[in-house]
Amino acid sequence: MTHDHVTRLGHIAKSVTTPTCPPIYQTAAFDVPDLDVLHAMIRGEAHGHIYTRDSNPNHQALAEAVAALEHLDAGAVFSSGMGAIACVLLGLAAAGDHVIISRSLYGRTLQLAAYLERRFGIAVTTVDVQDPSQFRAAATPKTRFALIESISNPLLDVADIAAIADALGPVPLVVDNTFTTPELIQPALHGAAVVIHSASKYLNGHGDVMLGVAAASAHLIKKISEAMTIFGINANPFESWLCLRGLRTLPLRMQQICATTVRLAEFLHTHPAVRKTHHPLLPDHPQHTLATQLYPQGTGGIIAFELRGGGQDAVSRFMRYAHTIPFSPTLADTRTTLSHPASTSHRYMTESQRAAAGITDELIRLSVGLEPFELLRDELDAALRAVVS
Ligand SMILES: *Cc1c(COP(=O)(O)O)cnc(C)c1O
């Protein structure tokens, strides 16, 4: 009796129908029929995948979806948001080149820029995102790009993307659109050349994936993807598939999150136990006018607020009373979470640096999820009252 070896069994037969949902291509490599096909693929004359570190249908599906939402031609996915930012830096700048970055970037992004400056000789100039003329003044013939965030963490500085792109002239602007997503703003329509995401946050939106995405022209994505492939900072197929699944409900999630967030910001703004509430759509926010112009649908799910005194002890008490709103060092989950910037994202700063950045010990950051407004209002109210009593 002859039989096939187990390693040759269990492959899926070709079907005249196609799956309604994209399958997961959980495979390291793809079988190539012959050398003619291999060469045609490498020359770009035939479409196909060869090795998942380089490309995979699930990577491609997610990258193309995000690129389309961002009004850009091409995209690539990475093992995390930091992976995307690292590949943009490594793919677009080399030793001896120069980049401009905003002072208020995500903490790890600032660390990455300092690391690449120290170890790889990429010169970095740090500027104030609120002053576009600083971008113009910092640009030199060696400047490869400038990097900003659409809205910063945790005090929610709103970047005037078009004014910065204009000040930079021919220097490409890279925008980290993690906080605002293409549902609320498409930075490319304001002059950005590259848009990046920590897809671990809103694009996936369910708190169960680590992933990054970059979108740009095909020319720039080729350079960025080269770094991804060489360093092996690729995403995996299953997480790419999960993220595409999450992405399909991005419009609904962002609509609800924005609506709840504005109402909570207004509630916190007038609460007697709160000294200050930071939200771009509150009238006392420094970029309120710009925010209402750029973000007619809302600015996302982040609010920061300061307790009225009591230092970190008061914050700890607040966390214990608000135990249904977990203290979790992430954002953009389906559930509402809170964080304490002074002891997490801004911990590495000295006390005086934190003071200069406006990060007080009593500052709490809220990432609003999908719970009803009334539930969150009542839980926050009870915890705030308990802290001051
Ligand atoms: C979380 C985050 C990152 C880093 O993304 P990871 O997926 O955690 O690596 C980058 N930028 C912003 C604005 C973020 O919030």
The ligand as a Gaussian input file, in Angstrom:
#p B3LYP/6-31G(d) Opt

LIG

0 1
 C        1.741000      53.773000      21.474000
 C        2.290000      54.805000      20.581000
 C        3.428000      54.568000      19.787000
 C        4.198000      53.262000      19.856000
 O        3.443000      52.219000      19.360000
 P        3.601000      50.688000      19.860000
 O        2.618000      49.967000      18.995000
 O        3.274000      50.669000      21.312000
 O        5.011000      50.302000      19.592000
 C        3.852000      55.565000      18.939000
 N        3.225000      56.758000      18.870000
 C        2.141000      57.027000      19.629000
 C        1.498000      58.358000      19.505000
 C        1.640000      56.073000      20.507000
 O        0.579000      56.356000      21.273000

